[in-house]
Amino acid sequence: MSENWAADARVGVPMFQVIAKQVSQHKHRPRVVRQIIDQQWLDEESKQQLRETFHATDADLVRQERETARSRPGAPADRPEREDDASDAA
């Protein structure tokens, strides 16, 4: 595979390999990976499969954002939401 994505597509390099190469350059940045996948000319089911393969689903993005927030100094610790919080305040 070359550095030229368009040339790869013309010579028939499978689309998955082209996407995998792009994604591998940003594998520790799930939001960027998600953008790369969403920009492809694929049906939604194929895009969802790629998101799952490269860990860029909605759940993965939320998990990564939480981990990032926890690693910041002075960030409040997550506490589970309780339904009876409103009754405690009363």
C-alpha positions in Angstrom: 0.0 0.0 0.0 1.3 3.4 -0.8 0.9 6.8 0.9 -1.5 7.8 -1.9 -5.1 6.6 -0.9 -6.5 7.5 -4.3 -3.9 5.4 -6.1 -4.5 2.5 -3.8 -8.2 2.6 -4.6 -7.5 2.7 -8.4 -5.3 -0.4 -8.2 -7.9 -2.3 -6.2 -6.4 -2.4 -2.7 -9.4 -3.6 -0.6 -11.2 -0.7 1.0 -10.8 -2.2 4.4 -7.0 -2.1 4.1 -7.0 1.5 3.0 -9.3 2.4 6.0 -7.2 0.3 8.4 -4.0 2.2 7.3 -5.7 5.6 7.9 -7.1 4.5 11.2 -3.8 3.0 12.4 -2.2 6.4 12.3 -4.8 7.7 14.9 -5.6 4.5 16.8 -5.3 6.2 20.2 -7.8 8.9 19.2 -11.3 7.3 18.9 -13.0 10.4 17.8 -10.6 10.9 14.9 -11.1 7.2 14.0 -14.8 7.7 14.0 -14.5 10.7 11.7 -12.4 8.7 9.2 -15.0 5.9 9.2 -17.9 8.2 8.8 -16.3 9.9 5.8 -16.2 6.7 3.8 -18.7 6.0 1.1 -20.2 3.0 2.7 -23.6 1.9 3.8 -24.5 2.4 7.5 -24.2 -1.3 8.4 -20.6 -1.4 7.0 -19.7 1.7 8.9 -21.0 0.2 12.1 -19.0 -2.9 11.6 -15.9 -0.8 11.1 -16.7 1.3 14.2 -16.9 -1.9 16.2 -13.7 -3.3 14.7 -11.7 -0.2 15.5 -13.4 0.5 18.8 -15.0 3.8 17.7 -18.7 3.1 18.7 -20.7 5.6 20.7 -20.0 3.6 23.9 -16.3 3.6 23.1 -16.2 7.4 22.7 -18.1 8.0 25.9 -15.7 5.6 27.8 -12.7 7.4 26.4 -14.1 10.8 27.3 -14.7 9.6 30.9 -11.2 8.2 31.1 -9.8 11.5 29.8 -11.8 13.5 32.3 -10.6 11.3 35.2 -7.0 11.7 34.3 -7.2 15.5 34.5 -6.0 16.9 37.8 -8.8 18.3 39.9 -11.5 16.5 37.9 -14.4 15.4 40.1 -14.7 11.6 40.5 -17.7 10.1 38.7 -20.4 9.1 41.0 -23.3 6.9 39.8 -26.6 8.8 39.3 -29.3 7.8 41.9 -33.0 8.3 41.2 -33.6 9.2 44.9 -31.1 12.2 44.8 -34.1 14.6 44.3 -35.8 13.2 47.4 -32.6 13.6 49.5 -32.6 17.3 48.7 -36.1 17.7 50.0 
